[in-house]
């Protein structure tokens, strides 16, 4: 890394470590790694492909990358490739001259020109039509383009950041996305982790949303401990966007109150372990009677490998629970009184096979 690039990287890293300046909140390893990758590539001019499920914050990643880069003082321009009709997309990207087509009463700059030496964010790149893919590939190769209706070349100096929630490699195999364009875009891929992989970040994001809504004058709510547990256990198919929408809905409905499990959508409570029943009063006689009736396993005279013995019991119970619930982890975890994530970790640690005749184990 040369000295100038190193200085840019160090500045980006300094900004990354200032939590007040970083919109990508989270203390999980996944988010720390994400911020580190953004800081590294921000110091370069490399093309970036942001991958991740819907609602994970791919545009936030693009904006952060732009802000941390030497181009941060230049324009940031975004366009959703799936939101604009194909016949208008070329003009949106490259601009047009007056009279280039019906309705073109004046010359107009496209997004490439508007971005200048800043950053152009191409969201939902997989939705771009094949014809536009060819034109975009040419721009990336030649670093120039022509307005619609013009033969004069315009220099393309913006840094390209593209994003998609789709599997681009599969689209390439199916022929709906050009392979050469894919490799032009996939110089530096960044995967945004889904919310279900971010652990305690879920509660941090919920609190951040509550503060934002409170500052906006919508009021506040308190989350019951059982609700916090439910938030951590839920799979969040809609990711951060789903969490923010849920919190806003709860604030609207229960401002000033405490939110309990009954206030959450039923789907969020479906796989939660049952709360243990209150212990019955016991004067010690009942416990003594249980010990007499069931003294437990006897210690062999030759001794025992206690660790292996306990692991064997644990393995047996987990395998029984999985088989009894058709290998649905959430249901098996409920049967064992464990969190779903805890059971997954035990399965991995013990090397338990999670395959069955009909296929792999269900995570739901």
N, C-alpha and C positions, 0 to 999 in steps of 0.2 A: 504494500500500500504506500503510494508516494506521499510526500509531506502535505500537499494541499488537500488530497483526499482524506488523509488522516485527520487534518484539522476539521474538515467538514463532518467526519464521522464523530469526532469528539464533541463537537457542538451539538450534534443530533442526540448523542448519548446523554449529554448534560440536560437537554430539554426533556428527554425521555424519563429521566430520573426525577424530574420535578413533577410530582403528582398534580399540582395545581394547574400545570400546563397540559396535562395529558387527559384527553377525553376517553381513552381506552382504560376504564377502571378494572381493577381485579388484582388479587394477590395470588391467584392460582399459578401453578407452573406454566400452564398453557398460555395464560395471558402475559406472563413475564417473557416467555419465549417469543410470543407474537410481537411485543414491543421491541424486543432486541432485534428481530429480523427487520422490522420497519426502519429502525434507526440505522442499521447497516446499509440497507439498499437506498435509503433516502439520500445518502451522501454521494450516490452515483446518478447517472442518467439512464440507467437500464430500464427497459420495459418491464412492467410488473403485471402479473395475472393473479387476481385475488379470487380465491375459491372458498366456498362455504355455503351452508344451507341458507334458505330464506330467513331473514330476520336476525342474522348473526352480527350485522353491522359492517358489511363490506364497504359501503360508501364512507363510513366513519374511518375505516382503515385508510382509504384513498385520501381523504382530507388530512388525516394525520401525517401520512407520508409526504404530502405536498407541503404541509406546514413545517415539517422538520427538515425539508430539503433546502438547498441553496436557492430553489425557485420559489420559496415561500412568499416572497414579495411580489411575485408575478400572478396573473389571473389563474384561478382554478375554475375550469368549465366542465360541466357534467352533462351527459346525454344518455337517456335510456333507449337502448337500441330496440326494445320491444314495445315502446309506447308510441312510436311515430310510424305512420304508414310507409311502406316501402318506397312508394313513388315520391315521397317527400324527403326521405332520409338523405339522399345524395345532396340535395340543396342544404339541408340542415348541417351536414358535415362540412361541405366544401364551399357553400355559398353559391350565388348565381349573379349573372349580369342582367341588366335591364333587358326585357324582351326575350329572355332565354326560354320562357314558356308562358302559357296563358296565365295572366295574373301577376307576372313579374314586372311590376311597374317601376321598380327601382332596383339598383344593384344592392346586394346584401352580403355581408360577411357570414361565413359559416363558422362552426364551432372550432375548427382547426385554427382559423385566423384569429378568432376571439381569444383563444388560449394563448396565442403568441409564444413566448418563451416559458410559459407556465406549465400547467398540467391539464391534460385532457382525459377525463374519466369516461370510459365507454362501459356503461352498466349493461348487464344482460346481453353480453356480446354474442352468446349462442343464438339469440333471436335474430341476428342480422341476416338478411337475405343473401343467397349465393352470389347475386350480381354485385352487391355492395361489398361482400367479402373480397372479391377480386380487386375492386378499387382500393379498399383499405390496405390490402397486401402491397399494392403498387406504391402507395404512399409510404408505408413502412420501409420498403426497399429503396425507394428513390429519394425519400425525405422531401417530396414536393407534390403538389396537386394543382388542379385547374378548377376554377369556378365553373359551374354549369353555364354553358353558352360562351365560354372564353377559351382561348388557346394559349394564354399566358400562364406560365408556371409561377406558383406562389410557394415560397419556402415553408416547409412544415418543421417548426422548431420546438413544438410542444413535446413534453414527455408524455408517453402513453401509459395509462393504467387501465386495464380492462378487468371486468368482474363477471362472474356467473355462478349460479347455484346448480348448474347442470354438470354432468360428467362429460367434459369436452372430448376426452379420448374415445368414449363410446359414440359420440356424435361423429367423430372422424371416421370410426369404423363403419358407421351406418351411411356415410357419405353426405351427411347434412352440414358438415363443417369442414372447410378445407384443411388438409393436413399441413400444407406449407404455412398457412396463416396461423395455425395453432402453434407451430414451433417459433414463429416470429413473435407471438405474444407471450409464450411460456418461457421467457428468458429467466425470470425470477418469480417462481410461484410462491404465494403466501396463502396458507390455509387458515381461515378463521375458525376457531374451535366452536362447536355447538355449545349451548348453555349447559346441557346436561353433563358436559365434561369439565365444568368450571367450579364444581364444589361450592364452597362458602361464598364465592363471588355472587351467587344467586341472591343471597340476603343483602350483600353490599349494594347490588343494583336495585333491589327493592327499596332499600332505605334512601338511595339517591333519588329514585323516582318520587318517593313520598316527600322528600325535601323540596324537590322542584315543584310539585303540585301545591305544597303548603306555601311556598314563596309566591306562587301565582294566585293565592287567595282562595284556594279550593278547600282548605281545611286539612286536617290530618286524621290518621287512625292509628290504633295500636294493634299489633299482630300477636295473637295468642301463641304461646310456645308450640302448641300442636300445629298451628298454621305454618310456623317457620319450618317445622319438621316436614310438613306436607310439601312446602315449596322446594325443599332440598331433595325430596324423593321423586317428584314429578319429572317426567322425561322432557318436557318443553319442546314439542315438535315445532312450535312457532318461534322458539328461541327468545332473544331479548325483547323483540317486538311484542310477543305474546305476554311476557312478564309485565312489561310496561302498561299494556292495555288492561291486564287484569288489575294491577294496582290502581290505575285511574278509575276503573269501574267500581272497585271497592271503596275508594275515597268518596265517589259520588253517592254511593248507597249508604255508607256508614260513617260519614264525617263526624269526628268527635267521639266515636265509640271504639270498641274493641272487636276485631274481626275474629270469629271462631271457625272451626272446621265446617259447621253447617252453612257458613256464608260462602264457601268455596264451591266451584263447579264440581258436580258429582264425580267426574272423571279424574279429578285430582286426588280424591280420597279412596278410589277403588282398590288400590293395591297396598294401602297402608296397613302395617301390623296392628292387630287389636291391642287396645290398652289392657294391661293386666288387671284382673279383678282384685278388689281390695282384700287384703289379708284378713282372715277371720281371727277373732280374739283367741288366744291360745295360752293356757296357764302352764304349758310345759308337758302336761300329761299326754296331749294328742301327739306331740312330737316324739315322746318316748314310745308311744304305741306304734307309731310309724316305723321307728327304728327297729323295734322288736319284730314287727311283721316283715320288714324288708331291710335286712342288715346290709344289703349291697354286695358287690362282688368280693370274694375272698382273696386275700393275698397269697399267692403260691409260695410254698416253702423255699423254692429256689430263687425267689425274687421276680421282678418284672421290669420291663422297659416302659416306664410310665408314660413317657412322651409318645412313643409309638402306639401304646395301648389307647391313649386318649385320641390320637389322630385317627386311629381305626374306628373308634366310636363316632367321631365327628364325620368322617367320610361316609360311614354307613347311613347315618341319619340324613345327611345332605342328599345322598343318592336316592334314599327312600322318598324324601320330600319332592325331589325333581321328578321322579317316576310317577308319583301319585298325582302330580299336577301337570302332567303332559309337558314337562320341561319348560314351563312358564316361570321365569325367575321370580317375578313379583309375587306370584301365588305361593311358590315354594318358600320364599323369604317370609311371607306372612305366616305360613305354617310353622316356621322355625323361630318366629319372633325376632327376625333380623331385618335390618335395612337391606334394600335391594343391592346397593353398592357394596355393603359388607359381604353379602352372600357371593357376589361376583368375585370379590377378592379372595374369599376362601376357596372357591372353585378353582381359581388359577393357582393358588398356593398349594393346594392338595393334588393338583394335576388330575382333577376329576373329568372324565370324558363327558361332554355335553352333547354328544351326538346320539340320535335315535334313528329308528328305521326310516321314519318319514322325513328326516332332515335335522337341521341344527336347532339348538335351544332358542326359545323365544326370549327376548329381552323385556317384552311388555309385561 
